[in-house]
């Protein structure tokens, strides 16, 4: 796989928010930052609340022309019940590989009701939520919604097979497979090498060797995946990605591959959900 040129004066945050603000179940955030000369620094994942995440983002992004927050949580949820059209499109792939898509609607107390922390986080972030602009902008502060479970099948063809989704959540002891944990960490390591981010590659290698990973380790791994999805999106035509849906009804940004894009595209066509891909894989 060819390497991808780094950004200039760009910082990309990966934030696995955990959807609620429970003190005993915090989210995780990391960052990949390229200075004016393209030199890269990886800020390792740390466990955070929404408030702590926003503070870190605000502090770190001051030194960069472009900042992009890749958030693993729905950010556009206009529907009172049920699920968003883009959730159903994502489920066409995620369910096929043996995973699940939690429906997003405003009736979910603590997640998407009016008092949920996601809305004050998004409001306080003051970021532009325009994925297509975020992909090519030379300046600005942006927010995109991402979904690691949707991205992983595009990053490893083995995960794209029927029931091939990795079982890497240590909290689910009955289904957790250490070899799947190692496979996901290997995907992160390989992708980091592609983007010339040695700090992330080294961190992922260490995670791959963890003998007994914990749920907090998975949250950190997902934060790294979020950052990688942002990197794929910013890389443009050399790294195939797509935007499913729109900013009015809900959307997701995700890498795509020959193994995943046909299924997603057909599901989007069936449901009348718009798509914008960088380049067909």
Beta strands, then each sheet from edge to edge (+ up, - down):
strand 1: 10-16
strand 2: 27-34
strand 3: 40-48
strand 4: 66-71
strand 5: 140-145
strand 6: 241-246
strand 7: 250-255
strand 8: 275-277
sheet 1: 3+ 2- 1+ 4+ 5+
sheet 2: 7+ 6- 8+
end
